[in-house]
Amino acid sequence: MDSAYEEFCLNTLRDLVSIPTASFFENNILAYIEAFLKQYSIPYTVDRWGNILAHYSKGENIRPLALMAHTDHPAFEITAANAPESLPTANLTALLLGGVNPLCFEGAPQVKIYSLDSSQPFVAGKIVGYKAEALPPRKVELYIHTEIELPEGYKFGIWDLLDFQISDDFIYARVIDDLVGCASALLTLHKVATDDAEVNLYGVFTRAEEVGLVGADMVFQSGALPLDTLVVSIEASKALPGAIQGEGPVIRTGDRFSTFDSEAEFVLNRAALKMGCDLVARAPQPVKIQRQLMTGGRCEASSAILNGYKATGLAFPLGNYHNVSDDSPGKPYLATENIHVQDYLTGVKLLQQAALLMVDLPTMRAEYIAKEKPDFSLAARLEEFL
C-alpha cells in the first residue's frame, strides 16, 4: 500500500468520523456512503429500513462475500423540552442510545445537539444529571442544560469530543466503532471496482446496531443477501489480552454471544496467508494479523448466524470502547476512542485480499481439505492393538 493510497484510506475514515451519528439518526452518514458509491459507480439499493446494500459483481459462479458494518454509535435522543424540577438548570431530557457506563455522565460533560439537517449549526449543552435503571434492559435518562432554547427539529446529540486526530501512530476520534468498519467496506468496494476485478461483493451498511442489531436483523430476515453468502462483520471491538493494539487487526472467532463459522473464517485466514501472515506458525510474522475470541460485545455476525448464514468477523482492537475511558476504571469519563494506524491499514488490505480470493475459493477449499485429510497409514495401526 503506497503512501498516496494510505492517505486516501485515512482521509475516508476522517470524513466519516467527523459526521454526527446516533441510532435512528444515521442520515448524514448514509448520505456520505451513498455519495461515495455514486462517485465510483458502485451499484447499491436502500431497503425499507434505510440500510444500504452495495453490490459489485463481475464474473460467474463466484460465491458472494458480504462486508457488514453499522453506521451508528452510542449517543442520545432528545425526548422532552423539560427536565425534573429537582434539576432547575436542566431544560432538556434525553434517552441514551447504546451502552455507556452512566458514571461517565458525572462532572457535567459537554455535548452537541443536532438537527437531522447537517447544514444547521449544532447547539452546545452539558449533562447536569442522569437517572439509570438498575435492571436490564437498562434505561438511562440524561438531563441537559443549554444556554438557548432548542430550535425546532433538533432531535439527537453526541459527546463533545475530538472528531479526528493522528498522534504517535494512533487514530483518535469520538466515533471509531463502527465507522471504521464502514470505511473499510467502502475502500474494499472501491478497490475491486477500480481494479475491475472478478468478484461478487456486497457492502452492507446497517442502522441501529447499538440498540439491538436492528438493521442487521432486518437485512437477514428480508433475505436481501443470498443464503450462501459468507458474511464478515467488521467492528471496532474492545482491546483484550490476545487482541492487542498495534499487533494487527483481529480475525474474530466469536463474540460475547456466539462462536463464528470456520468456513467463513477460512477466507480471511487465506487472505492473511496471501499477505505473508501464517496464523498457525509460532514464529514472528512479517505482517501483523491476530486471531482471537473477542467477548467485549455482540456483533452482527451473531445476527447472521441466527438467521442461517455462515459468518465471521474482523475487528480493530479499540481503546476507550464506547467512549468509556480505559485509564480510570473506578471513575470513568467520556474519552475519544482510538485504534492503531497500522491495524486499520492492514485490516483494509486484508478485506480487499479476501474479496479478490473468492473467485478461487472452491480450489482453495479442495486443496486445504486434501492436505488435511486423515493419515490412513497410521490409522491402520490402530487395528494392530485391538
C-alpha positions as CSV (number, residue, x, y, z in Angstrom):
1,M,0.0,0.0,0.0
2,D,1.7,3.2,-1.2
3,S,1.7,6.5,0.8
4,A,-0.9,8.1,-1.5
5,Y,-3.3,5.2,-1.1
6,E,-2.7,5.2,2.7
7,E,-3.6,8.9,2.7
8,F,-6.8,8.1,0.8
9,C,-7.7,5.4,3.4
10,L,-7.1,7.8,6.3
11,N,-9.0,10.6,4.7
12,T,-12.0,8.4,4.0
13,L,-12.1,7.5,7.7
14,R,-11.5,11.1,8.7
15,D,-14.5,12.2,6.6
16,L,-16.8,9.6,8.1
17,V,-15.9,10.0,11.8
18,S,-16.4,13.8,11.5
19,I,-20.1,13.3,10.8
20,P,-22.5,13.2,13.8
21,T,-24.5,10.0,14.1
22,A,-26.7,8.1,16.5
23,S,-29.0,5.1,16.4
24,F,-32.1,6.0,14.2
25,F,-30.3,9.3,13.3
26,E,-27.7,8.0,10.8
27,N,-29.0,10.2,7.9
28,N,-25.8,12.1,7.3
29,I,-23.5,9.0,7.4
30,L,-25.8,7.3,5.0
31,A,-25.7,10.3,2.7
32,Y,-21.9,10.2,2.7
33,I,-21.9,6.5,1.9
34,E,-24.4,7.0,-1.0
35,A,-22.3,9.8,-2.4
36,F,-19.1,7.7,-2.2
37,L,-20.8,4.8,-4.0
38,K,-22.1,7.1,-6.7
39,Q,-18.7,8.7,-7.2
40,Y,-17.2,5.4,-8.0
41,S,-20.2,3.9,-9.9
42,I,-20.8,1.2,-7.4
43,P,-24.4,-0.1,-7.6
44,Y,-26.5,0.0,-4.4
45,T,-30.0,-0.1,-3.1
46,V,-31.6,1.2,0.1
47,D,-34.1,-1.1,1.8
48,R,-37.3,-0.1,3.6
49,W,-35.5,0.3,6.9
50,G,-32.8,2.6,5.4
51,N,-29.9,0.1,5.3
52,I,-27.7,0.5,2.3
53,L,-26.7,-2.6,0.3
54,A,-24.0,-2.1,-2.3
55,H,-23.3,-4.9,-4.7
56,Y,-20.4,-5.0,-7.2
57,S,-20.3,-8.2,-9.3
58,K,-18.2,-9.3,-12.2
59,G,-17.7,-12.9,-13.4
60,E,-19.7,-16.0,-13.0
61,N,-20.2,-18.7,-10.3
62,I,-18.4,-16.7,-7.6
63,R,-19.8,-17.2,-4.1
64,P,-20.9,-13.9,-2.6
65,L,-19.0,-12.2,0.2
66,A,-20.7,-9.5,2.3
67,L,-18.8,-7.0,4.4
68,M,-21.2,-5.6,7.0
69,A,-20.7,-2.6,9.3
70,H,-23.1,-0.3,11.2
71,T,-23.5,3.4,10.8
72,D,-24.5,4.4,14.4
73,H,-22.6,5.0,17.6
74,P,-23.7,5.4,21.3
75,A,-25.3,8.9,21.6
76,F,-28.7,10.2,22.7
77,E,-32.1,11.2,21.6
78,I,-33.9,14.4,22.8
79,T,-37.2,13.2,24.3
80,A,-38.6,16.3,26.1
81,A,-38.1,20.0,26.3
82,N,-38.1,19.9,30.1
83,A,-36.4,18.1,33.0
84,P,-37.2,17.2,36.6
85,E,-37.9,20.0,39.0
86,S,-35.0,18.8,41.2
87,L,-32.6,19.9,38.4
88,P,-33.5,23.6,37.8
89,T,-30.6,24.1,35.5
90,A,-31.7,21.4,33.1
91,N,-34.1,22.3,30.2
92,L,-34.0,19.0,28.2
93,T,-34.5,15.3,28.8
94,A,-32.7,12.8,26.6
95,L,-32.6,9.0,26.2
96,L,-29.2,7.3,26.0
97,L,-29.0,5.1,22.8
98,G,-26.3,2.5,23.3
99,G,-24.1,1.1,26.0
100,V,-22.2,3.7,28.0
101,N,-21.3,3.5,31.7
102,P,-23.6,6.1,33.4
103,L,-20.8,7.2,35.7
104,C,-19.3,8.9,32.6
105,F,-22.1,11.4,32.8
106,E,-20.9,12.9,36.1
107,G,-18.8,16.0,36.0
108,A,-21.1,17.9,33.5
109,P,-19.6,16.6,30.2
110,Q,-20.2,18.8,27.2
111,V,-22.5,17.7,24.3
112,K,-23.5,18.8,20.9
113,I,-27.2,18.7,19.7
114,Y,-28.0,18.4,16.1
115,S,-31.0,18.6,13.7
116,L,-31.4,16.0,11.0
117,D,-30.2,18.5,8.5
118,S,-26.4,18.6,8.9
119,S,-26.1,22.0,7.3
120,Q,-27.6,23.5,10.6
121,P,-25.2,24.5,13.4
122,F,-25.2,22.4,16.5
123,V,-26.4,23.6,19.9
124,A,-23.9,23.3,22.7
125,G,-25.0,21.8,26.0
126,K,-23.8,19.9,29.1
127,I,-25.2,17.0,31.0
128,V,-26.2,18.1,34.5
129,G,-27.8,15.0,35.8
130,Y,-28.9,11.5,34.9
131,K,-31.1,8.6,36.0
132,A,-30.1,5.0,35.3
133,E,-32.4,2.0,35.9
134,A,-30.6,-0.8,37.6
135,L,-32.2,-3.8,35.9
136,P,-31.9,-4.7,32.2
137,P,-33.0,-3.6,29.8
138,R,-31.3,-0.6,31.5
139,K,-32.8,2.7,30.6
140,V,-30.7,5.8,31.1
141,E,-32.1,9.3,31.0
142,L,-29.9,12.3,30.6
143,Y,-30.8,15.8,31.8
144,I,-29.2,18.5,29.7
145,H,-28.6,22.3,30.1
146,T,-28.4,24.5,27.0
147,E,-28.0,28.3,27.1
148,I,-30.6,28.7,24.3
149,E,-34.0,27.2,23.7
150,L,-33.6,24.2,21.3
151,P,-34.8,25.1,17.8
152,E,-37.4,23.0,16.1
153,G,-36.1,19.8,14.5
154,Y,-33.1,19.3,16.8
155,K,-33.5,15.6,17.7
156,F,-30.2,14.0,18.8
157,G,-26.9,14.7,20.4
158,I,-23.3,13.4,20.7
159,W,-20.5,13.8,23.1
160,D,-18.3,17.0,22.5
161,L,-15.1,15.1,21.8
162,L,-12.4,15.4,19.2
163,D,-13.5,14.5,15.6
164,F,-10.2,13.0,14.4
165,Q,-6.5,13.2,15.1
166,I,-3.5,11.1,14.4
167,S,-0.8,11.1,17.0
168,D,2.1,8.6,17.8
169,D,0.7,6.0,15.3
170,F,-2.8,6.1,16.8
171,I,-6.0,7.4,15.4
172,Y,-8.1,9.2,18.0
173,A,-11.8,10.0,17.3
174,R,-15.1,10.4,19.0
175,V,-16.5,7.7,16.8
176,I,-14.4,4.7,15.6
177,D,-17.0,2.0,16.4
178,D,-18.2,1.4,13.8
179,L,-17.4,4.0,11.2
180,V,-14.0,2.3,10.8
181,G,-16.0,-0.7,9.6
182,C,-17.9,1.4,7.1
183,A,-14.7,3.0,5.8
184,S,-13.1,-0.4,5.4
185,A,-16.1,-1.8,3.5
186,L,-16.2,1.3,1.2
187,L,-12.5,1.1,0.5
188,T,-12.8,-2.6,-0.4
189,L,-15.7,-1.9,-2.8
190,H,-13.6,1.0,-4.3
191,K,-10.6,-1.3,-4.8
192,V,-12.5,-4.1,-6.6
193,A,-14.4,-1.5,-8.7
194,T,-11.3,0.4,-9.8
195,D,-9.4,-2.8,-10.5
196,D,-12.3,-4.2,-12.5
197,A,-11.8,-7.4,-10.5
198,E,-13.9,-10.6,-10.8
199,V,-15.8,-10.6,-7.5
200,N,-19.3,-11.0,-6.1
201,L,-19.0,-8.5,-3.3
202,Y,-21.7,-6.8,-1.1
203,G,-21.1,-3.9,1.2
204,V,-23.9,-3.8,3.8
205,F,-24.3,-0.6,5.9
206,T,-26.8,-1.1,8.7
207,R,-28.7,1.1,11.1
208,A,-29.4,1.0,14.9
209,E,-26.9,-1.7,15.8
210,E,-26.1,-0.1,19.2
211,V,-29.7,-0.6,20.4
212,G,-30.0,-4.3,19.4
213,L,-28.7,-5.1,15.9
214,V,-32.0,-3.8,14.5
215,G,-30.8,-3.0,10.9
216,A,-28.8,-6.2,10.5
217,D,-31.7,-8.4,11.7
218,M,-33.9,-6.7,9.1
219,V,-31.3,-7.3,6.3
220,F,-31.1,-11.0,7.1
221,Q,-34.8,-11.5,7.8
222,S,-35.7,-9.9,4.5
223,G,-33.5,-12.3,2.5
224,A,-31.7,-9.4,0.8
225,L,-28.5,-11.5,0.8
226,P,-28.3,-14.9,-0.9
227,L,-28.3,-17.6,1.7
228,D,-24.9,-18.9,0.5
229,T,-23.3,-15.5,1.2
230,L,-20.3,-15.5,3.5
231,V,-20.7,-12.6,5.9
232,V,-17.9,-10.7,7.5
233,S,-18.9,-8.4,10.4
234,I,-16.4,-5.6,10.6
235,E,-16.1,-4.0,14.0
236,A,-14.0,-2.0,16.4
237,S,-14.0,-4.1,19.5
238,K,-12.6,-3.6,22.9
239,A,-8.8,-4.5,23.1
240,L,-8.3,-7.6,25.2
241,P,-5.4,-9.9,26.0
242,G,-4.6,-11.6,22.7
243,A,-6.2,-8.7,20.8
244,I,-3.6,-6.1,21.3
245,Q,-3.5,-2.6,19.7
246,G,-0.6,-2.4,17.2
247,E,-0.4,-6.1,16.7
248,G,-2.7,-6.1,13.7
249,P,-6.5,-6.4,13.0
250,V,-8.1,-9.4,14.6
251,I,-9.8,-12.3,12.8
252,R,-12.6,-12.7,15.2
253,T,-13.6,-16.3,16.1
254,G,-16.6,-15.2,18.2
255,D,-18.2,-12.5,20.3
256,R,-19.9,-12.4,23.7
257,F,-22.9,-14.2,22.3
258,S,-21.7,-16.9,19.9
259,T,-18.7,-18.6,18.2
260,F,-18.5,-18.0,14.4
261,D,-18.2,-20.2,11.4
262,S,-14.9,-21.8,10.3
263,E,-15.8,-21.9,6.6
264,A,-16.4,-18.1,6.6
265,E,-13.2,-17.6,8.6
266,F,-11.2,-19.7,6.1
267,V,-11.4,-16.8,3.6
268,L,-9.8,-14.3,6.0
269,N,-7.2,-16.9,7.0
270,R,-6.2,-17.5,3.3
271,A,-6.1,-13.7,2.7
272,A,-3.8,-13.3,5.7
273,L,-1.5,-16.1,4.3
274,K,-1.5,-14.4,0.9
275,M,-0.3,-11.2,2.7
276,G,2.5,-13.0,4.4
277,C,1.0,-13.9,7.8
278,D,0.7,-17.5,8.7
279,L,-1.7,-17.5,11.7
280,V,-0.7,-21.1,12.6
281,A,3.0,-20.6,12.7
282,R,4.6,-19.8,16.1
283,A,7.4,-17.6,14.7
284,P,7.0,-13.8,14.4
285,Q,5.3,-12.9,11.1
286,P,6.3,-10.0,8.7
287,V,2.7,-8.9,8.6
288,K,0.8,-8.5,11.9
289,I,-2.7,-10.1,12.0
290,Q,-4.2,-11.6,15.1
291,R,-6.9,-14.3,15.7
292,Q,-8.9,-14.2,18.8
293,L,-12.3,-14.7,20.5
294,M,-13.5,-11.2,21.4
295,T,-16.1,-11.1,24.1
296,G,-16.3,-7.3,24.6
297,G,-19.7,-7.2,22.9
298,R,-22.2,-8.8,20.5
299,C,-21.7,-8.1,16.7
300,E,-23.6,-8.5,13.5
301,A,-22.0,-11.9,12.8
302,S,-24.2,-13.3,15.6
303,S,-27.3,-12.0,13.9
304,A,-26.1,-13.6,10.6
305,I,-25.6,-17.0,12.2
306,L,-29.0,-16.9,13.9
307,N,-30.6,-16.3,10.5
308,G,-28.9,-19.2,8.9
309,Y,-25.8,-17.6,7.3
310,K,-22.1,-18.5,7.6
311,A,-20.4,-15.6,9.2
312,T,-17.1,-14.5,10.7
313,G,-15.7,-11.2,11.9
314,L,-12.8,-8.8,11.6
315,A,-12.2,-6.4,14.5
316,F,-9.9,-3.5,15.1
317,P,-8.7,-3.5,18.7
318,L,-10.2,-0.5,20.3
319,G,-9.2,1.8,23.2
320,N,-11.8,3.6,25.2
321,Y,-14.6,1.4,23.8
322,H,-17.9,3.3,23.6
323,N,-16.1,6.4,24.7
324,V,-15.6,5.0,28.2
325,S,-12.1,5.8,29.5
326,D,-9.7,2.9,30.0
327,D,-7.3,4.6,32.4
328,S,-9.6,5.2,35.4
329,P,-11.9,2.1,35.9
330,G,-13.1,3.4,39.3
331,K,-14.1,6.8,37.9
332,P,-14.7,6.6,34.2
333,Y,-15.2,9.6,32.0
334,L,-16.1,10.2,28.3
335,A,-13.0,9.9,26.1
336,T,-12.1,9.6,22.4
337,E,-11.9,6.1,21.0
338,N,-8.6,5.0,19.5
339,I,-7.1,2.4,17.2
340,H,-3.6,1.9,15.8
341,V,-3.0,3.3,12.3
342,Q,-1.3,0.2,11.0
343,D,-4.1,-2.1,12.4
344,Y,-6.5,-0.1,10.3
345,L,-4.4,-0.1,7.1
346,T,-3.7,-3.8,7.4
347,G,-7.3,-4.6,8.0
348,V,-8.4,-2.7,4.9
349,K,-5.8,-4.7,2.8
350,L,-6.9,-8.0,4.4
351,L,-10.6,-7.4,3.4
352,Q,-9.5,-6.4,-0.1
353,Q,-7.4,-9.5,-0.4
354,A,-10.3,-11.7,0.9
355,A,-12.7,-10.2,-1.7
356,L,-10.2,-11.0,-4.5
357,L,-9.7,-14.6,-3.4
358,M,-13.3,-15.5,-3.5
359,V,-13.1,-16.4,-7.2
360,D,-10.6,-19.2,-6.2
361,L,-12.5,-20.3,-3.1
362,P,-13.5,-23.8,-4.4
363,T,-10.0,-24.6,-5.4
364,M,-8.5,-23.3,-2.1
365,R,-11.0,-25.3,-0.1
366,A,-10.3,-28.5,-2.0
367,E,-6.6,-28.1,-1.6
368,Y,-6.9,-27.4,2.1
369,I,-9.1,-30.5,2.6
370,A,-6.8,-32.7,0.6
371,K,-3.8,-31.5,2.7
372,E,-5.6,-32.1,6.0
373,K,-7.1,-35.5,5.2
374,P,-6.6,-38.3,7.7
375,D,-3.4,-40.3,7.5
376,F,-4.8,-43.8,6.9
377,S,-1.4,-45.5,7.1
378,L,-1.2,-44.5,10.8
379,A,-4.9,-45.2,11.3
380,A,-4.3,-48.8,10.2
381,R,-2.0,-49.3,13.2
382,L,-5.0,-48.9,15.5
383,E,-6.2,-52.3,14.4
384,E,-3.0,-54.0,15.4
385,F,-3.7,-53.4,19.1
386,L,-7.4,-54.4,19.2
